[in-house]
Amino acid sequence: MLQTEKVGMKELDRHLGRILKTAQRMPVAVHRRGAPWIWLVTHGRWRRPDPWTEMIPAGHPLYGLREHVDARLERAADRYAALLGDTLPPGLLDLLLRATIYRTIHQIEDDRYFHEQLSYHVLCRWFVGLPDDFAALGRFVQEADALRYHEAAPAVLAELLEDAPLDRFPARLRLLRGSVEDAAAA
């Protein structure tokens, strides 16, 4: 389901920079006199909405996990950016964190295999959040691999996966939360 943000005209005037930063992650509805007036959306979302969402069944285990992770990312995106280095373009950190979670869940160590998954596996591409016209896939895989080994990554992953709906995953995947939390504590 598409997440949106709702703001009023006065708030738009006062906090334009923060609101535009939010609009890079999700559409923002600007309300005027209590009713939706205009939407702020990125060019990519306006030109080409996410084609993968309609293909993914809501009952799939990754669907619930993606919603959980997106909610956590929404609440603490700035903090995660500060922990992991805010040199990345806005919105890319969310993609990289979801890619790291996907790689960890499916125990994908090989970069070429992960590149192949992102290229041809619709469910993988949807979970990570890649647009269908994403061109720099090789560079993205390198960035995702580097993020896996960042010193703050275990703590961030543990926080993202705290209370995550992992019960529908195989038992070995449910252990992921514990192993990430153990790594974060070390």
Secondary structure, DSSP 8 states (H G I E B T S, - for coil): ----EEEEHHHHHH-HHHHHHHHHHS-EEEEETTEEEEEE--HHHHHS--SSGGGS-TTSHHHHHHHHHHHHHHHHHHHHHHHH-TTS-TTHHHHHHHHHHHHHHTT---HHHHHHHHHH-HHHHHHHT--TT---HHHHHHHHHHHHTSTTHHHHHHHHHTT---TTS-HHHHHHHHHHHHHHH-
